[in-house]
Amino acid sequence: MSADPTQVLAFETDCHIFSGCGFPGPGLHSFLFEPIFGDADSNIYFNKTMLLALLGTVIIVGFFWAAFRKPKVVPGKLQMVAEAGYDFVRRGIVYETLGKREGEKYVPLMVSIFFFVWMMNLWSIIPLAQFPVTSIIAYPAGLALIVYIIWMSVTFKRHGFVGGFKNLTGYDKSLGPVLPLVMVIEFFSNVLVRPFTHAVRLFANMFAGHTLLLLFTIASWYLLNGIGIAYAGVSFVMVIVMTAFELFIQAVQAYVFVLLACAFIQGAVAEHH
């Protein structure tokens, strides 16, 4: 069933303080969108978040294709920016976590995830879009699932079934009587908790950030009436402050997501003692 069209708007544009209406605060309805085509009951469903995810993918692929389709020894501006971004992820995250020898094969994947997450976050402050795709749990969960599958595959491929199980459970016979308890805790931590928190950390930050931006934006408009105009200015300043803060958080969350992905894989390739 499609979202109620009256709930798709973040707020009513004719609602102001002292006009007899309550404050139309943001809520879950602020994250619901009418389908562009299709509906939830059919096999075809396409809405704004899907469109933004698709556009973001096209933008990222197009950017790197344009930057590297004719690489030069002395790079132009576009190639220089692309190389700087690629090198930041490669050296600053992958090599630092996995080392050059182990990490080189994972660089393309981690670069792709970093820029995809960053672009999905950036939609929050881009005019007309103004919505972070990663505030919909399905997208962080899908990315976390990809990392999880790679992590488990590498673990058992590198160590075998028994060795992989020991790797995931933190098996260390020197722990003595507490070993069974440690193994149970480590197993649930690695197999269930880590992939869950990997997705939720990104989702929760983007969900909360977008809600705060909506709150101050709606408040700025709502207070534009009578004496409330004085307070509307303060709220608008907070919109600017929160937008600047979101720019920082968006990049940090992309960094943290990839850093954790590398850390999981590093644990998989580490030799068990």
Backbone torsions as a table, in degrees:
resi	resn	phi	psi	omega
1	MET	NA	135.7	-176.6
2	SER	-77.0	159.9	-179.1
3	ALA	-66.7	147.9	175.3
4	ASP	-62.2	121.1	-176.7
5	PRO	-60.3	-22.9	178.9
6	THR	-74.8	-13.2	-178.2
7	GLN	-104.3	-4.3	-178.3
8	VAL	-71.9	-36.4	177.4
9	LEU	-70.0	143.1	179.4
10	ALA	-69.1	-29.9	-179.7
11	PHE	-159.6	162.8	176.4
12	GLU	-83.8	126.7	-172.6
13	THR	-72.0	-17.0	-179.6
14	ASP	-100.3	12.3	-177.9
15	CYS	-99.7	119.7	177.8
16	HIS	-134.1	161.0	176.8
17	ILE	-61.1	147.0	-178.3
18	PHE	69.6	7.6	179.6
19	SER	-102.8	6.8	175.3
20	GLY	94.9	1.3	178.8
21	CYS	-112.2	149.6	178.1
22	GLY	-78.3	168.8	-179.7
23	PHE	-68.2	118.9	-177.8
24	PRO	-83.1	70.9	-175.1
25	GLY	-64.1	156.4	178.7
26	PRO	-70.2	155.9	178.3
27	GLY	-159.4	-160.8	-180.0
28	LEU	-62.0	-28.0	179.1
29	HIS	-63.9	-20.4	179.3
30	SER	-72.9	-9.9	-179.0
31	PHE	-111.0	11.5	178.6
32	LEU	-106.9	139.6	-179.0
33	PHE	-135.5	140.7	173.8
34	GLU	-62.9	142.8	175.4
35	PRO	-64.8	139.7	174.7
36	ILE	-69.0	-39.7	169.3
37	PHE	-152.7	157.1	-175.7
38	GLY	81.1	-175.3	175.5
39	ASP	-152.1	167.8	-174.1
40	ALA	-65.4	-21.4	-178.7
41	ASP	-85.3	-11.7	-178.7
42	SER	-102.8	176.0	178.1
43	ASN	-81.0	-9.6	-179.3
44	ILE	-113.7	120.3	-179.3
45	TYR	-149.0	124.5	-176.9
46	PHE	-142.9	118.8	-178.6
47	ASN	-126.0	-170.0	-173.6
48	LYS	-60.9	-44.4	-177.5
49	THR	-63.6	-37.4	177.2
50	MET	-65.9	-39.6	178.3
51	LEU	-63.4	-43.1	179.6
52	LEU	-65.3	-39.2	177.6
53	ALA	-63.5	-41.5	179.0
54	LEU	-66.5	-46.3	178.5
55	LEU	-62.4	-40.6	178.7
56	GLY	-61.6	-40.9	178.0
57	THR	-63.4	-44.0	179.3
58	VAL	-62.9	-41.6	-179.8
59	ILE	-62.8	-45.8	-178.8
60	ILE	-64.7	-48.9	-180.0
61	VAL	-62.3	-43.6	179.7
62	GLY	-63.2	-39.8	-179.8
63	PHE	-63.0	-49.9	-178.2
64	PHE	-71.2	-32.4	176.6
65	TRP	-65.3	-44.7	179.5
66	ALA	-65.3	-33.9	-177.8
67	ALA	-74.5	-35.0	-171.3
68	PHE	-115.8	3.9	-178.3
69	ARG	-66.3	-31.6	175.4
70	LYS	-132.9	71.9	-176.1
71	PRO	-64.2	143.8	-179.8
72	LYS	-120.7	152.0	177.3
73	VAL	-62.0	-43.7	172.7
74	VAL	-100.2	99.7	-171.7
75	PRO	-68.2	147.9	171.8
76	GLY	-79.0	-176.1	-175.7
77	LYS	-63.2	-44.7	-178.4
78	LEU	-65.5	-44.9	178.5
79	GLN	-64.6	-35.4	-180.0
80	MET	-65.6	-42.6	178.6
81	VAL	-65.3	-44.1	-179.8
82	ALA	-63.9	-42.0	178.8
83	GLU	-64.9	-38.1	179.1
84	ALA	-64.1	-43.4	178.3
85	GLY	-65.5	-45.1	179.4
86	TYR	-62.0	-44.3	-177.4
87	ASP	-69.1	-32.0	177.9
88	PHE	-61.5	-46.3	179.7
89	VAL	-69.0	-43.1	-177.2
90	ARG	-63.8	-52.2	-175.8
91	ARG	-86.2	-39.9	-173.6
92	GLY	-79.0	-22.2	-178.7
93	ILE	-120.1	-59.6	-172.8
94	VAL	-66.4	-53.0	-178.8
95	TYR	-63.9	-38.3	-178.9
96	GLU	-65.8	-29.5	-177.1
97	THR	-95.4	-46.6	-174.0
98	LEU	-102.1	-14.8	-173.5
99	GLY	84.7	159.9	-175.6
100	LYS	-67.5	-42.2	-174.7
101	ARG	-66.3	-48.7	-179.3
102	GLU	-77.9	-33.1	-170.7
103	GLY	-82.0	-21.7	-172.9
104	GLU	-56.6	-39.1	-177.0
105	LYS	-70.1	-18.7	-178.5
106	TYR	-97.6	-3.3	-176.8
107	VAL	-59.3	-49.7	-179.8
108	PRO	-57.4	-41.7	179.9
109	LEU	-63.8	-47.2	-176.7
110	MET	-68.1	-35.5	175.8
111	VAL	-64.4	-42.7	179.6
112	SER	-62.7	-45.9	-179.4
113	ILE	-64.9	-43.5	-178.1
114	PHE	-58.7	-51.9	-175.6
115	PHE	-73.3	-29.0	175.5
116	PHE	-66.8	-48.7	179.6
117	VAL	-61.8	-44.0	-179.4
118	TRP	-61.3	-44.6	179.9
119	MET	-64.9	-41.5	179.0
120	MET	-63.2	-34.6	176.5
121	ASN	-70.7	-40.8	-175.4
122	LEU	-63.5	-24.5	179.3
123	TRP	-56.5	-22.4	-178.3
124	SER	-59.4	-32.4	-174.4
125	ILE	-114.2	8.8	178.6
126	ILE	-90.7	124.8	-178.8
127	PRO	-51.9	145.5	-178.3
128	LEU	77.8	-43.0	176.4
129	ALA	-74.9	-68.3	173.8
130	GLN	48.3	45.8	177.8
131	PHE	-157.2	123.0	178.3
132	PRO	-78.5	117.5	-177.6
133	VAL	-59.4	-33.8	-177.9
134	THR	-73.5	-1.4	173.5
135	SER	-81.9	-2.8	170.3
136	ILE	-99.6	117.8	-169.0
137	ILE	-57.0	-26.6	-177.0
138	ALA	-60.1	-34.5	-176.6
139	TYR	-74.4	-50.3	174.0
140	PRO	-61.0	-36.4	179.8
141	ALA	-65.0	-40.4	178.3
142	GLY	-63.5	-42.9	178.3
143	LEU	-66.8	-41.9	179.0
144	ALA	-64.4	-34.3	178.2
145	LEU	-66.1	-40.0	176.9
146	ILE	-59.6	-47.5	179.0
147	VAL	-62.0	-41.4	-178.3
148	TYR	-62.4	-44.5	179.7
149	ILE	-62.7	-42.8	178.0
150	ILE	-64.1	-44.3	-179.6
151	TRP	-58.5	-49.7	-179.0
152	MET	-66.4	-40.3	-179.7
153	SER	-62.1	-45.8	179.8
154	VAL	-65.3	-39.8	-179.2
155	THR	-58.2	-51.9	-175.8
156	PHE	-79.3	-27.3	175.8
157	LYS	-69.6	-39.5	-177.2
158	ARG	-75.8	-38.0	-171.0
159	HIS	-113.6	-5.1	-174.2
160	GLY	78.8	176.0	-176.2
161	PHE	-65.3	-51.2	-178.1
162	VAL	-66.1	-46.8	179.4
163	GLY	-63.5	-38.5	177.8
164	GLY	-64.6	-39.7	178.0
165	PHE	-63.8	-41.8	177.3
166	LYS	-64.1	-38.0	179.4
167	ASN	-62.4	-42.3	-176.9
168	LEU	-76.4	-23.7	-176.7
169	THR	-102.7	0.4	178.9
170	GLY	65.3	35.5	-177.3
171	TYR	-60.3	125.9	177.5
172	ASP	-153.0	103.5	-173.5
173	LYS	-63.3	-16.5	178.2
174	SER	-69.7	-12.2	179.9
175	LEU	-73.8	-15.9	174.8
176	GLY	66.0	-132.3	-174.2
177	PRO	-61.6	-26.4	-176.9
178	VAL	-85.2	-2.2	-177.2
179	LEU	-56.4	-46.7	179.6
180	PRO	-58.4	-41.6	179.6
181	LEU	-64.4	-44.0	179.3
182	VAL	-62.3	-41.3	-179.0
183	MET	-63.8	-40.6	179.2
184	VAL	-65.1	-45.9	-179.4
185	ILE	-63.1	-46.1	-179.3
186	GLU	-65.6	-36.8	-179.9
187	PHE	-63.4	-50.5	179.9
188	PHE	-66.0	-34.6	178.5
189	SER	-64.5	-47.3	-175.7
190	ASN	-77.0	-42.1	-172.6
191	VAL	-84.4	-30.8	-175.4
192	LEU	-117.1	-50.4	-170.9
193	VAL	-72.2	-47.2	-176.2
194	ARG	-59.6	-50.2	178.5
195	PRO	-63.5	-33.6	178.0
196	PHE	-64.7	-50.0	-178.8
197	THR	-69.2	-28.2	177.3
198	HIS	-59.7	-43.3	179.5
199	ALA	-76.4	-44.6	-173.6
200	VAL	-68.0	-34.3	-179.9
201	ARG	-57.9	-47.3	179.2
202	LEU	-67.4	-48.4	-179.4
203	PHE	-58.8	-48.8	-174.9
204	ALA	-64.0	-40.1	179.5
205	ASN	-65.5	-43.1	-179.8
206	MET	-72.3	-36.5	177.5
207	PHE	-63.7	-48.0	-179.3
208	ALA	-65.7	-42.2	-179.2
209	GLY	-62.8	-42.8	-180.0
210	HIS	-67.2	-38.0	178.6
211	THR	-63.2	-41.5	178.2
212	LEU	-65.7	-42.3	177.2
213	LEU	-60.5	-43.5	177.8
214	LEU	-62.6	-42.3	-177.7
215	LEU	-57.9	-49.8	-178.2
216	PHE	-73.6	-32.7	177.5
217	THR	-66.0	-47.1	178.7
218	ILE	-63.8	-40.6	180.0
219	ALA	-62.6	-38.5	179.3
220	SER	-59.7	-42.9	179.9
221	TRP	-73.1	-42.3	-177.1
222	TYR	-61.5	-34.8	-176.5
223	LEU	-84.2	-3.3	-179.3
224	LEU	-76.0	69.0	179.2
225	ASN	-165.0	122.2	178.4
226	GLY	61.2	-138.5	-178.4
227	ILE	-66.3	-17.7	-179.9
228	GLY	-63.8	-17.5	179.5
229	ILE	-57.8	-35.4	179.7
230	ALA	-62.5	-38.2	179.7
231	TYR	-78.3	-27.8	179.0
232	ALA	-61.2	-36.3	178.4
233	GLY	-62.6	-40.8	178.2
234	VAL	-64.2	-43.3	179.4
235	SER	-63.5	-38.4	179.8
236	PHE	-66.2	-37.5	175.8
237	VAL	-60.0	-40.0	179.0
238	MET	-66.0	-31.7	175.5
239	VAL	-61.2	-44.4	179.7
240	ILE	-65.3	-43.4	179.7
241	VAL	-63.1	-46.2	-178.9
242	MET	-66.2	-34.0	177.5
243	THR	-65.0	-43.6	177.7
244	ALA	-63.9	-40.7	179.3
245	PHE	-65.5	-40.2	178.9
246	GLU	-62.5	-37.6	176.4
247	LEU	-55.6	-42.8	179.5
248	PHE	-68.2	-47.9	-177.6
249	ILE	-63.4	-36.9	-179.7
250	GLN	-60.6	-43.6	178.5
251	ALA	-69.9	-40.8	-179.8
252	VAL	-62.6	-42.5	-178.9
253	GLN	-66.5	-35.2	175.2
254	ALA	-65.1	-41.7	178.7
255	TYR	-63.0	-48.1	-177.5
256	VAL	-64.2	-40.2	-179.4
257	PHE	-60.7	-45.5	-179.7
258	VAL	-71.7	-37.8	178.0
259	LEU	-60.0	-44.4	178.5
260	LEU	-66.3	-38.5	177.5
261	ALA	-59.6	-44.3	178.1
262	CYS	-65.8	-37.8	179.8
263	ALA	-65.0	-39.6	177.5
264	PHE	-62.3	-46.0	-179.5
265	ILE	-67.0	-36.2	177.5
266	GLN	-60.3	-40.1	176.9
267	GLY	-64.9	-31.4	-179.9
268	ALA	-72.0	-37.0	-177.0
269	VAL	-88.2	-10.9	-178.5
270	ALA	-67.2	141.3	178.2
271	GLU	-72.0	134.0	179.9
272	HIS	-84.8	134.3	178.9
273	HIS	-115.8	NA	NA
